[in-house]
Amino acid sequence: MDTALANRLAASVRAADPDRYFSTLFAPAPQRPFLFALYAFNAELARVAQTVREPMLGAIRLEWWRETAEGAAKGSPRNLDVAKGLAALLAQRPVALADLEALIAARAFDSSADRFADFASLENYIDATSGAVMRLAAQLLGGNPALVREAARAYGLTGLLRSLPFHNERHKLYLPLDLLAALHVTPEEFFHLETNDPRFVAAMRQTALMARDHFFAARAQPRPGLALPAILPAALVPVYLRKLSRARDVPIHRRQMALLSAAMKRRL
């Protein structure tokens, strides 16, 4: 991949997804541009729901990205850095167009009115989105994609908790309906709860406990070996969970230290 293109993709990932950007710095240098191409594409898909107000507009944008990926697979990418990065990724690394199309299809939920019935449905969504990105990254690095599921679920649930205020503002529910029913709160009521409301706190706590359980399950697995840079973002789960009750994010330098510690230990 062209060095200038790789540098631009790295910059875009650093701005949109700093956790994956800093994790990628622990990957072998020849693989980094391709990881950045994958992560930049994922960031664009995640951004779709943030920029549209109607499900139909979201579907149109996702179809545009499907056509973009298809053109990249044919060696005729659109004049976009992400598209050119995808063309290099598909041509030079073990990533298939079907993998990218599956990611696009899974992201349809984000701009739809659909809801998850239970935690199993939510975790299936995580497996198909951020989990799929981790699996593809592990595969790209020559690691075992089967080792990433627990780490991906831990990181995905934690990310959901961190973004709840944003999703509540746009009235998009990611927490499962059975959890809200157990707390005797409707989705519309949940969107307007104060963060110190006992029902909001209980929903956060229950989801955080599941994220923690997945994290410890990931930590108990064999060392990820070559796949380590792919799952390194999950090393931030304990740091993020400790900050959930506070009104500030984790500083970049604190995240970098957590990633460095996990990288040196060669495990989460």
Residue pairs with C-beta under 8 A, 6 or more apart in sequence:
1 33
1 34
1 37
1 85
1 88
1 92
2 84
5 33
5 81
5 84
5 85
5 88
6 32
6 33
6 36
6 85
8 81
9 33
9 36
9 37
9 40
9 81
9 82
9 85
10 21
10 24
10 32
10 33
10 36
12 36
12 40
12 43
12 81
12 82
13 20
13 21
13 24
13 36
13 39
13 40
13 43
14 21
16 40
16 43
16 47
17 39
17 42
17 43
18 252
18 255
19 233
19 236
19 255
19 259
20 35
20 39
20 233
21 36
21 39
22 255
22 256
22 259
23 229
23 230
23 232
23 233
23 259
24 32
24 35
24 36
24 39
24 229
25 32
26 228
26 229
26 232
26 259
26 263
27 35
27 141
27 229
28 141
31 140
31 141
33 85
33 88
34 85
34 88
34 89
34 92
34 93
34 95
34 140
35 137
35 140
35 141
35 229
36 85
37 82
37 85
37 86
37 88
37 89
38 89
38 95
38 133
38 136
38 137
38 140
39 133
39 137
40 81
40 82
40 85
41 65
41 69
41 82
41 85
41 86
41 100
41 103
42 103
42 130
42 133
44 65
44 82
45 62
45 65
45 103
45 104
45 107
46 107
46 110
48 58
48 61
48 62
48 65
48 107
48 110
48 111
49 58
49 107
49 110
49 111
49 172
51 61
52 58
52 61
52 111
54 111
55 111
55 112
55 113
57 111
58 108
58 110
58 111
58 112
59 108
59 111
61 111
62 104
62 105
62 107
62 108
62 111
65 104
66 101
66 104
68 77
68 78
68 80
68 82
68 83
68 86
69 86
69 97
69 100
69 101
69 104
70 97
71 77
71 78
71 83
72 78
72 83
72 84
72 86
72 87
72 89
72 90
73 86
73 87
73 90
73 97
75 87
75 91
77 83
77 84
77 86
77 87
86 100
89 95
90 96
90 97
90 100
93 140
94 139
94 140
95 136
95 139
95 140
99 132
99 136
102 128
102 132
103 128
103 129
103 132
103 133
105 128
106 125
106 128
106 129
106 132
107 129
109 125
110 172
115 173
115 176
115 177
115 187
116 122
116 125
116 173
116 174
116 175
116 176
116 177
117 176
117 177
117 178
118 176
118 177
118 178
118 179
119 176
119 178
119 179
119 210
121 176
122 157
122 160
122 174
122 175
122 176
123 153
123 156
123 157
126 152
126 153
126 156
126 157
127 149
127 152
127 153
129 156
130 152
130 155
130 156
130 159
131 148
131 149
131 152
131 153
131 156
134 145
134 148
134 151
134 152
134 155
134 230
134 231
134 233
135 145
135 148
135 152
135 230
136 145
137 227
137 229
137 230
138 144
138 145
138 147
138 148
138 224
138 226
138 227
138 230
138 231
139 145
140 230
141 226
141 227
141 229
141 230
142 226
143 224
143 225
143 226
143 227
143 228
143 230
144 224
144 225
144 227
145 227
147 221
147 222
147 224
147 227
147 231
148 224
148 227
148 230
148 231
150 214
150 215
150 217
150 218
150 221
151 214
151 215
151 218
151 231
151 234
151 268
152 231
152 234
153 211
153 214
154 211
154 212
154 214
154 215
154 217
154 218
154 234
154 237
155 233
155 234
155 236
155 237
157 207
157 208
157 210
157 211
157 214
158 208
158 211
158 236
158 237
158 240
158 241
160 174
160 175
160 207
161 204
161 207
161 208
161 211
161 240
161 241
161 244
162 240
162 244
162 249
164 174
164 175
164 204
165 195
167 173
167 174
168 190
168 191
168 192
171 188
171 191
173 180
173 187
173 190
173 191
175 190
175 203
175 207
177 187
179 203
179 206
179 207
180 186
180 187
180 190
180 203
183 199
183 202
183 203
184 199
185 193
185 199
190 199
190 200
190 203
193 199
193 200
194 200
195 201
204 244
208 241
208 244
211 237
211 241
212 237
212 238
212 241
215 234
215 237
215 238
215 268
218 231
218 234
218 268
219 267
219 268
223 266
223 267
224 230
224 231
224 266
224 267
225 266
228 262
228 263
228 266
228 267
229 263
231 268
232 259
232 262
232 263
233 259
234 268
235 258
235 259
235 261
235 262
235 268
236 250
236 255
236 258
236 259
238 258
239 250
239 254
239 255
239 258
240 250
243 249
243 250
262 268
